Amino acid sequence: MIERVNFTEEKKMSEWIRKINWKYVVVMLIGNVILGLGIAIFKLSGLGNDPFSGMVMALAECVGIEYARFLILLNLGFFVIEIIWGRKLIGLGTIINALFLGYFVTFFYNLITSVIDAPDQMAMQVVTVFIGVIITSLGISMYQLPKQGVAPYDSISLIMTEKWPKIPYFWCRVSNDAISALVCWLAGGIVGLGTLVSAFGFGPFVQFFDTHFTSKVLAKLEK
């Protein structure tokens, strides 16, 4: 009986693996790497990261745990919620984002700061934020559009929208980002221009890359 159950589970796993579009997985993986670069550039600006990343960085520093490791721990908590109420949102992209994004950010930040110093003039900081917006938006587009799974934190807003359909997704996301920004500030993190821009400005840029780049890449991969 046990052997039969194991065979059934192996069969289901084999079928699940066969259904995976590995071309889309590669696009999603590249998107996460680019996203890590964008977050690192935001951090370099000194004007604040996106609310969630800023909160994680601030809390990690408070408790004395490496950012990447603390991000994994926090993602595990959100992942439990995603398993319970948003299981359909889980995919390979969920795992990749939860486990490796922090290390991508750390790698790129260390690489950049080994070559150049963080900008100390407001004009250059603003330019750095703008570059961060562009790169991060491209990463978000390439990570999300292939639909290979939603990151644990990102899933919370989607779950809230499904549970409370009268509340638009926009307000669910803004409320979660606002809480993250508040926790970031209370933990001594930076809440500034980068935080505001990332909280409200990603939408149009992500949509631009969805339409003019990522969707075309995915279409070519289907041929």
C-alpha positions in Angstrom: 0.0 0.0 0.0 2.8 2.4 0.9 4.7 1.5 -2.3 1.5 2.2 -4.3 1.1 5.6 -2.6 4.7 6.5 -3.3 4.3 5.5 -7.0 1.2 7.7 -7.3 3.0 10.7 -5.8 6.0 10.1 -8.1 3.7 10.0 -11.0 2.0 13.3 -10.1 5.4 14.9 -9.6 6.6 13.6 -13.0 3.5 15.0 -14.7 4.0 18.3 -12.9 7.6 18.6 -14.1 6.6 17.7 -17.7 4.0 20.5 -17.7 6.6 23.2 -16.7 7.5 25.6 -19.5 11.2 25.7 -18.8 11.7 28.6 -21.3 9.4 30.7 -19.2 11.3 29.5 -16.1 14.5 30.9 -17.6 12.8 34.2 -18.2 11.5 34.3 -14.6 14.9 33.4 -13.3 16.6 36.2 -15.3 13.9 38.5 -14.0 14.7 37.8 -10.4 18.4 38.4 -11.1 17.6 41.8 -12.7 15.2 42.5 -9.8 18.1 41.9 -7.4 20.2 44.4 -9.3 17.5 47.0 -9.2 17.0 46.7 -5.5 20.7 47.0 -5.0 20.8 50.2 -7.0 17.9 51.5 -4.9 19.9 50.8 -1.8 23.0 52.5 -3.3 20.9 55.7 -3.8 20.6 56.3 -0.1 17.0 57.6 -0.7 15.2 54.4 0.4 14.3 51.1 -1.1 10.9 49.7 -2.0 8.8 49.4 1.2 9.2 45.6 1.7 13.0 45.5 0.9 13.6 48.5 3.1 11.7 46.9 6.0 13.7 43.7 5.6 17.0 45.5 5.5 16.1 47.6 8.6 14.9 44.7 10.6 17.8 42.5 9.6 20.2 45.2 10.8 18.3 45.6 14.1 18.4 41.9 14.9 22.0 41.4 13.6 21.2 38.9 10.9 22.4 39.0 7.3 19.8 40.6 5.0 19.6 37.6 2.7 19.0 35.1 5.5 16.5 37.3 7.3 14.6 37.7 4.0 14.3 33.9 3.8 13.0 33.7 7.3 10.4 36.4 6.7 9.4 34.8 3.4 8.8 31.5 5.2 6.2 33.2 7.3 4.5 34.7 4.3 4.8 31.4 2.5 2.8 29.6 5.2 0.0 32.1 4.5 0.3 31.5 0.8 0.1 27.7 1.3 -3.1 28.1 3.3 -5.0 30.7 1.3 -3.2 31.1 -2.0 -1.8 27.7 -3.0 -2.7 28.4 -6.7 -0.2 31.3 -6.6 2.7 29.0 -5.8 5.2 28.0 -8.4 9.0 27.7 -9.1 9.1 31.5 -9.2 7.8 31.6 -5.6 10.7 29.4 -4.4 13.4 31.2 -6.5 12.3 34.6 -5.2 11.9 33.6 -1.6 15.3 31.8 -1.4 17.6 33.6 -3.7 16.5 37.2 -4.2 18.3 38.4 -1.1 21.6 36.9 -2.3 21.2 38.5 -5.7 20.7 41.9 -4.0 23.7 41.3 -1.8 25.9 40.2 -4.6 25.1 43.2 -6.9 25.4 45.7 -4.0 28.8 44.4 -3.0 29.9 44.3 -6.6 28.8 47.9 -7.4 30.2 49.4 -4.2 33.6 47.7 -4.9 33.8 49.7 -8.1 32.1 53.0 -7.3 31.1 55.0 -4.1 27.6 55.7 -3.2 26.4 59.1 -4.5 26.6 61.9 -2.0 25.0 64.6 -4.0 21.2 64.9 -4.3 21.2 65.1 -8.1 23.1 61.9 -8.5 21.0 60.2 -5.8 17.9 61.0 -7.8 19.4 59.8 -11.0 20.3 56.5 -9.2 16.7 56.2 -8.0 15.5 56.6 -11.6 17.9 54.0 -12.8 16.7 51.7 -10.0 13.1 52.2 -11.1 13.8 51.2 -14.7 15.9 48.1 -13.9 13.6 47.0 -11.1 10.5 47.4 -13.3 12.1 45.3 -16.0 12.9 42.6 -13.4 9.4 42.7 -12.0 8.0 42.3 -15.6 10.2 39.4 -16.5 9.6 37.7 -13.1 5.8 38.1 -13.1 4.6 37.9 -16.7 5.7 34.2 -17.3 3.3 33.4 -14.4 5.7 30.8 -12.7 4.6 31.7 -9.2 4.1 34.7 -7.0 6.6 35.8 -4.3 5.3 35.2 -0.7 5.0 38.9 0.1 3.4 39.8 -3.2 0.9 37.0 -2.7 -0.5 38.7 0.4 -2.2 41.5 -1.6 -3.6 39.0 -4.1 -5.0 36.9 -1.3 -6.6 39.9 0.4 -8.2 40.9 -2.9 -9.7 37.4 -3.3 -10.9 37.3 0.3 -12.3 40.8 0.3 -13.4 41.5 -3.4 -14.9 44.8 -2.6 -11.4 46.2 -1.8 -9.5 46.9 -5.0 -6.0 45.3 -5.4 -4.5 48.8 -5.5 -5.5 49.5 -1.9 -4.6 46.1 -0.6 -1.1 46.6 -2.0 -0.8 50.2 -0.8 -1.9 49.2 2.7 0.7 46.4 2.9 3.4 48.7 1.5 2.5 51.5 3.9 2.8 49.1 6.8 6.2 47.9 5.5 7.3 51.5 5.2 6.2 52.3 8.7 8.0 49.3 10.1 11.1 50.3 8.1 11.0 53.8 9.6 10.4 52.5 13.1 13.3 50.1 12.8 15.6 53.0 11.8 15.6 52.3 8.0 15.5 54.9 5.3 12.0 56.0 4.0 12.5 58.6 1.2 12.1 59.3 -2.4 13.0 55.8 -3.5 10.4 54.4 -1.2 7.7 56.7 -2.6 8.6 56.1 -6.2 8.7 52.4 -5.8 5.4 52.3 -3.9 3.5 54.3 -6.5 5.6 54.5 -9.7 6.4 50.9 -10.6 3.0 50.3 -12.3 3.4 52.3 -15.5 7.0 51.2 -16.0 6.2 47.5 -15.4 3.3 47.8 -17.8 5.6 49.4 -20.4 8.0 46.4 -20.2 5.2 43.9 -20.2 3.8 45.3 -23.4 7.0 46.3 -25.3 9.6 43.7 -24.1 8.6 40.7 -22.0 5.5 39.7 -23.8 7.4 39.8 -27.1 10.2 37.7 -25.6 7.6 35.1 -24.4 5.9 35.1 -27.8 9.2 34.4 -29.6 9.9 31.5 -27.2 6.5 30.0 -28.0 7.4 29.7 -31.7 
